[in-house]
C-alpha cells in the first residue's frame, strides 16, 4: 500500500496510505479544497470524529494539530 507524506504549514507531517490517490473533499463552509478534517469526538463506542472537510482558512486551529469546524469549536472552548 503506497503512502504519501506531506508537511503541514505548522511543521508536522501527514501520512496518507491507501490504494490509489485520495480525492479531496470540498470544505464544508466555503467549497475550497478541504485539506483538514474536524477532530471533534462525536462517538466513544465505536470511537469516531466529526471529520467534516475543512480548508485551512475555515478550520479553527488549536494547539497540538487539532482542527474544528465552526459547529464544534464553541463546544470545545476554541475561539473563532
PyMOL commands that set and color helices and strands:
alter all, ss='L'
color gray80, all
select helices_A, chain A and resi 70-76
alter helices_A, ss='H'
color red, helices_A
select strands_A, chain A and resi 3-7+13-17+36-37+41-44+47-49+53-54+60-62+66-68
alter strands_A, ss='S'
color yellow, strands_A
deselect
rebuild
show_as cartoon
